[in-house]
Amino acid sequence: MSYTVLARKYRPQAFEEMTGQEHVVRTIENALKLDRVAHAYLFCGPRGVGKTTAARLLARALNCENGPTAKPCGTCRACTEIRDGTSVDVAEIDGASNNGVENVREIRENAKYLPQRDRHKIYIIDEVHMLSGSAFNALLKTLEEPPGHVKFIFATTEPHKLPDTILSRCQRHNFRRISQSAMVARLKDICAQEKVALSERSLALIVRQSEGGMRDALSLVDQVLSAGGTSPTDEQVADALGAIDRTLVHAFAQALVRREAKVLLERTEEAWSKGLDLRRLAEELAYQLRHIYVAKASGAAPEELADVDREQVTALSREADAAQLARLFDLVHGAVWEIARAAQPRLTFEMVLLKGVTLAPLGTLAELVHKVEALAGPSTAAGASGGRPAQPNFRA
């Protein structure tokens, strides 16, 4: 039997299993309960957050033998065929490869006929923004006044590319990036079912690399397990993902805060000898400085970090000055693009770090005024208090 990747194996089979999209699920379930299902839906949002999955679940809810229902049985013929992609009355169309006028005309002609077996004839068009302008125009009339047995569900990552005439005819739902805490909780549950041991730090790294997409996160878990087995170390996970080791990033941040130029140069040599991408390293260092600044400002490290990382960030934030952290972040973050374009990335990276070490301490305005007055001497202090400054005594 062929292997099923985790992203397909653990695809949600019910609305309540969808992670991080409770606002969309709640609206659709209420529409089903109140019999207020629209004739056209537009699901938009980043990749891998559940748009196509929600479209299939809605199709099952509408065509289930027990439906329309917010809780389709998942075992009847309609539900199983929609799940397997073999339903005769639910068509999943790729907008990128079926973007011509003739494709839309075919949909328009077929929509006139009643469904062969199920309650509704449903068209799911993925990446609908790829349709041509002529194809959109051909779809307008059918989309505005479709036959009662037809439902349209569109999915796209770029809704701004859709004409206003299409947007105005659809009920739009915006899918969000899944929060890091929700993704970590879901990945822990999946790892427990798969009997896989991944540390908090490894899970946090996977979630950060996935940029809020559950599908991407599960694909990365597959990649990690292929590289390191069922109990990979943090180093193996970082190597498998091509990520920068968090220990090295924290060492750079710590040396910057403590103004240790020699340590920074030694760490740069270590990173260069390992063949690390210095632009990526600068990005990760900027993230770390941001985390430390958040811990300094709020008194607690960001929740998305692993427990070990949170302890390190919190401890370092106590050593650092808030103004120093802000300036270090601006310096490192502003140099990311410069490092990417540099003919000698190592030289640019080293000079950015050394600039960070030699940044002059920055205090508040009151502290600076006090220092200026102290340096100016008693004459300035007397003038500030209303007294007359001493006049020079010139003699012939």
N, C-alpha and C positions, 0 to 999 in steps of 0.2 A: 504494500500500500504506500502511495506517495506521501511525502511529508506535506503537511498543511502549515503555512507560515502563521505566526501568532496573530498577525493583523487580521487574517481571515478566520482563524479558529475562534478568536474571542470577539468577533464583531457582534455588537449588541443585537439580541433577538427580541427585545421588547423595549418600549419607550423608557421604562424605569431604569434600564441598564445603561442608557446613554449618560456619559460623564460630562459635566460642565455645561450642559445646554438645557437646564431646567426651565428657563423662560420660554424656549421654543416648545418643549414637550408639554408644558402646562397649557399653552394656547391651543395646540393641536388637539390635545385630549378634551378640552372644553368644547371645541368646535364639533368634535365627534359626538360628545354627549348631548349637545344642544341641537344637533342636526344643522349646523351652520358651516358646513365645509365649503370652502370657496372652489370655484371652477379652475383656478390657476394659482399655483404657489411658486414663489421664488426663494430658494434657499441660498444665501450668499455668506461668504466668510473665508478664512484662511484654509489651506489644504489640510486634509486629515483630521478635521474636527467633527465629522459625522453628517455631512450634508446628504450624500448619496444613501447612507444608512437610514437616515430619517425619511428620505423619499421612499425607500423600499418598505419601511415600517408603516408609513401612511398608506401605501398601496395595499399592504396586507390588511390593515385596519378597515379599509373600504370594501375589500373583496372577500374577507373572511366569511365562511359559511354562517358564523354566529354574528356577523356584523350588519351594518357598520358598528364597530366597537373600538374603544380605546385600548382594549386588551385582547388582541387577536389570539386565537388558540395556538397557532403555530404548527398544528398537526393536520389540518384539513388539506385537501388537494390544492386549493388556491394558495394557502400560506406556504406550503412546501415548494410549489412551483415558482412562486415569486422569490422565495429565498434562494432557490437554485438557479434563477434566471431563465426558466424554461416556460413561463406562463404565456399562453397564447393571447391573453388580453392585456398584458402589461409589457410595453415595449421600452427597453432601455437603449437610448440612442446617444452616441458620442457626437457632440456638436462639432468637434474639430474635424472629423472625417466625413460628416454628413451635413455640410454647411451650405449646400447649394439650393437654388430655388426648386430644382426638381425633387430634392429630398423633402422639402416642406410641402410641395404639391402632393406628394405621395401620402404624407401624413394627413393632409386636408381631405383627400379623397377617401382614405380608409376610415377617417373619423365619422363619416356619415353612417356607416353600418353599425348595427348593434353588436355588442360583444358576443363572442361565440359561446361562452359558458358563464362567465362571472357577472357580477353586478355592474361593474364599470370598465370601460376601456381607458387605460391610463398610459400616458406618454411621459416618461422620465428622460429629460434631455440634459445630459451632463456637459459642463463647460459651454453653456448656451451662448456666452459672449462671442464664441468663435463663428457663429452664423453670419453670413454676409448681409449687407444692407437690404438686398433684394429678397433674401430669404425671410428676414424679419417682416418686411412689408407684405409678403405673401401669407404670413402667419397671423396678421393683425385681425382680420375679420373673424376667423375661426376662433382665435384666442378671446375675442371680446364676447362673442355669442356662440359658444360651442354647444353641440347637442347635449341634452341632459345626462347622457350616459358617459360623457368624456371628461376626463380630468387631466390637466397638465401640471407637471412638477418640474421646475427648472432648477439647476444647480450651477453656481458659478463662483469663481474666486475673484472676478473682476466685474462687479455690477455696474461700475461707472462706464463700461463700454456698451451697455445696453441702451437702446433708444428710449427716450421718455415715453413714447407711445406704447412700448412693451411694459415698462415699469408701472405705468398707470393702470394696466389691466391685470396685474398680479397682486396677490397678497404677499408682502415681502417679510421674510424672517432673517435676521442677522445672527449668524452663528459666531460665538466668541472663541478666542483662544482659550484653551482649557488651563485653569490655574495650576500652578506647580504642585500645590498641596493635594489637589484632587488627582492629578496624574500620578504622583508618588503613591497615594493610597491604592489606586487602581493597579499599578504595576506590582505593588507588594502582594495584592490578592492573586494576580496572575502568576507571579513567581512561586507563591505557595502551592498553587494548583499544579504547576510544572515541576515542583520539587527543585527549585533553583535557588541558590544562595547568592544574593547580591547585597552589598553593604549599602548603608544610607548614602554614603558619599558617591558610590557608583550610580545609584538611582538618581541622585540629584544631578550628576553629570549627564546622564542619559536624557533627563527631562529638559535640562538647559539646551542640549544639542538639538532636541526635537522642536524647539520654538513654539510650544503650545499645541502641537499636533499629536494626537494619540496614535494615529497610524504610523507616523514617523518614529515615535518612541518604541512601539512594538517591533518595528523593523530593525531598530538599533539594538534592541534586546536580542533578537535573532542573530544579528551580526556578532554581538559580544559572546553569546553562547557557542557559536561556531568557532570563535577564536580561542576561548578560554575554558570551555567545558561548563559544567553546572555550578562550579564554585570558583569563578574567576576573581583574582585579586584586583584591587583598585588600579594598580599599574597596568595589568592586562586589559582592563576595561578602557583606560585612557589610550593605550596603544591601539586597540581594536577600532576605536572611534576616531583616531587621529587627533585626539584632544591633548591639551597641555595638562601635565600633572599639577593638581591643585597645591601640592606641597611646594613645588618650584615657584608657582605664582605667589604664594604667601611669603616665601623667602624673599622675593623681589620687593613686595610691598613692605615687609618688615625692615629691610635694609634701607628703603627710601625714607621711611618714617624716622629711622634712627640715624640717617645721614651717613651710612657706611659705604663709602665709594668703593673700597677694595672688595667688599663682598659682592657688590653689584657687578663689578667687572669679572669676578670669578664666576658668578652665576651666568653671566652672558656668554663667557667662554664655554661653560658646560652646555648651555642651550644650543650654541652654534655647533659644537662638536657632535651633538645628537641629531643635528639636521632639522631642528624645530623651525617652524615658520615664525619669524620675528614679528610679522604683522599680527598674526593670531595671538602671539604672546603679549603684544602690546594691548590688544583688545581684552584679553583675559585679565591683565594687570589693571586696566581701567575699570573693569567690572569689580575687581577686588577692592580697589580704592573707593569705589562707590559704596560697596558693602560696609567698609570700615567707617565711611562718612555717615551712613545711615545709622550705624550702631552708636557713633559719637553723638549724633543729633537727637536720636530717639531713646537711647539707653538700651536698645535691644537689637541684635543682629537680625537681618531679614529672615522670614520664616522659611523661604525656599531652600536655605542652606542646610546641609547635613549637620548633625549635632556637633561633630568634631570641628567642622569649619566654623560654626557659630561661636564656639568657645574661643577659637583662635582669633576670629575677627573682633569679638568683644574685648578680649585681653589687649589686642594691639590698639584698639580705639581709645583705651585709657591712657596710652602713652602719647598719642598724637594730639596735635592742636587742630581745631576745626578749620581755621583759616589755612593752615598748612595742607590739610587734606584736600580742600577745595582747589587750591592752586596746583597741587600734584595731579589731581584728576584732570584739570584743564590742560596741563602740560602733556600728559600721556595720551589722553583721548584725542587731543588736537594733532598729535604726531602720528596717529595710525595711518592716515592716508599718505603722509609724507614718507613713512617707512615703506609702504607698499610700492611707492614710485621710485624710491632711491636706487641709484646705481650700486651703492654699497650699503645695504640695509643694516649691517652690523654697526658700521660707524655711526649712522644716524641714530640707531637705538641706544648705543652707548652714550652719545652726547646728550640725548634726551634725559637719560638717567642721571648723568653728572650734573645737568642743569637743575634737576630736582633736588640733588644733594646740596647744591650751593644756593638754593633759594633763600633769600634773606627772611628772617622771621617777620611775621606780619601780625600786628596787634590791632586793638580797637582804636578808634579816633581819639578817645580820651587818653589812652596809654601813650599814643604818639605825641599828643600835645604836652603831656607831662614830661616826656623824654626831651622834647625840644626846649622846654622851659629850663629843665635841669642843665642842659648843655649850654644854654645862652648865659647862665649865671644870674647873680642877684639883681643886676641892673634891669633885665627884662622882667623879672618877677616883680620888682618895684613898680615898673611902668604898668604892668597888668593890674596892680592893686591901686592905681590912681596916683602914685607918687611920681615926682619928676626925676627923670634919669640924670645921673651925674654929668656935668658939663666938662669937657676936656679943658685943662689949664695950660694955655700956650704962653710961653715966655720968650721975650726977645733974646 
